[in-house]
Amino acid sequence: MSAFVHRLKNTNLVRKVVYLVVGLVSYPGLTLLNSLSIKGTEHIKDLPKRNVLFVSNHQTYFADVITFLHIFCAVKWGKENRLGIPYYLLNPFTKVYYVAAEETMKGSWISRLFTLAGALTVKRTWRAEGQEVRRTLDPSDTRKIQRALSDNWVITFPQGTTKPFAPGRKGTAFIIKENRPIVVPVVISGFWRAFNKKGLKFKKKGVVLSVTFKAPLEIDYDAPTDQILDQVMDAIEQSKEHMMKGPHHWLKIDK
């Protein structure tokens, strides 16, 4: 990312304009063409404005994050478990960043614009240009996330992929262990039905989109990274235990 784009991304006025544009474009799809169910905003309304990490399962490249930003802005304006009329976009909550694959954010004009809303672009450690590529964690990516946490909220998706029940990445546990943030688990559903994976095009209307914020985790920051990661994956309902409880397993048992 060029130094100029980096400066733009960290300019509050620019981010507010991007929030307004993206928010107005996405609002009808979230609340009018589909139904948005929000739970647990009482867990986030009194959080400090720094060193808070939101960990979530992942279903689309953009709709998930955009919905989180809508909710954070609405909560700033005193709304609880609802968006209502989006006047909150006139003065949005912008002290939040989100982790995204560098490859993804270069994919289209929408993704390039949305980068200015606070993307922390990182190199995928296991995949590049559709090919399986194993890399070690880039220390510069870790430092990027650490700097953002020092004065903001950060959203990350531990699985790094939209594939359900994919294993979590140890980088998330490492960030938690090193920075000791407040960790808020989020569970989403319905987004893969309503939107295409790489944009905001509608696949289906009338879908119930669900976002549930859980209480912050009680974490032993001195525990091994594997243990921390297991706790996170269970909290976002992507662990093996939750996979075995899914409807697809009920069907197999019935047969």
Disulfide bonds with the S-S distance in Angstrom:
none
